[in-house]
Amino acid sequence: MATPAKAYDRHHLPRMIEGLFVGPGQVVRAAPLRFPSAVLPRLSTDPIRDAELTCLDLVQVATINPPEDWAWSVLSDVGRYGWGHTIGLDLHEPWRFVTWTYGTPRTYSIAYGPLVAYEDIATAYGPDAAGCARSDYKSIQLVLTYVP
């Protein structure tokens, strides 16, 4: 049985990597003041050393309480049609993920990984991740491959 999730900070999850999804033809000149996107690597990976990471796709969603705020949420399969990067991946466009988490910019190519069931999220990603995932739909996993 999965460990119950702790109350998580809606603006941060442990081990998450904030960054930008960058589509074809888009150029990134500098890190933004606030990152609109993030991924959460599997517990079994070392994001500093591994050239390939399997991650949950995290998106920002508006909250009702508190109003006019937002929280990170794990993107479910049913929600994939509302985000530019997943729409682009569905159209077989080459998208990238850029992060400044490790000091200098790192770029990863991205592709879909297998969908993950809610029941498997706590084991693979931790109880905090399960606490912000939908239980009624499978979640999106992305495979990030480091581009030197």
C-alpha positions, 0 to 999 in steps of 0.5 A, spaced: 500 500 500 502 506 498 504 511 503 499 517 504 502 523 501 504 529 506 501 536 505 505 538 499 507 546 497 503 547 491 509 551 488 514 546 489 515 538 489 521 535 492 526 533 486 522 537 481 526 540 475 523 547 473 524 549 466 521 551 459 518 547 454 521 549 447 517 548 441 520 548 433 523 554 431 523 557 438 529 560 441 531 561 449 535 567 450 535 567 458 531 563 464 524 566 465 523 570 472 518 564 473 518 557 470 511 555 467 513 548 466 516 542 470 518 535 470 519 530 476 524 525 475 523 517 477 526 516 484 530 511 481 534 516 477 540 521 478 538 527 474 545 530 475 548 524 472 543 520 468 543 522 460 536 520 460 530 521 465 523 518 465 519 524 468 512 526 470 510 532 466 508 537 471 503 543 469 500 549 473 493 549 474 489 554 477 486 553 484 479 555 487 482 555 494 486 560 495 483 563 489 487 567 484 493 562 485 495 556 482 498 549 484 503 544 480 499 538 478 501 531 474 498 532 467 493 526 466 492 523 459 485 526 458 489 533 459 494 532 454 490 536 449 490 543 453 498 544 453 502 546 447 508 541 448 503 535 448 499 538 442 506 538 439 508 531 441 502 529 438 503 532 432 510 529 432 514 535 432 521 536 436 520 539 442 525 540 448 525 542 455 530 547 458 532 547 465 537 552 469 536 548 475 544 545 475 547 552 474 548 553 467 542 551 461 541 544 460 537 542 454 533 535 453 529 532 447 523 530 449 518 524 447 512 520 450 514 515 455 508 509 457 502 512 461 503 510 468 497 508 473 495 512 479 497 506 483 504 506 481 506 513 482 507 513 489 512 507 488 515 510 482 515 518 484 513 518 491 507 520 495 508 527 494 507 526 486 501 521 488 498 527 492 497 531 486 495 526 480 488 524 478 486 517 480 481 516 475 486 517 469 493 515 467 498 520 467 503 522 462 510 520 463 516 524 458 523 521 457 528 526 457 534 525 453 540 530 454 542 534 448 550 536 449 
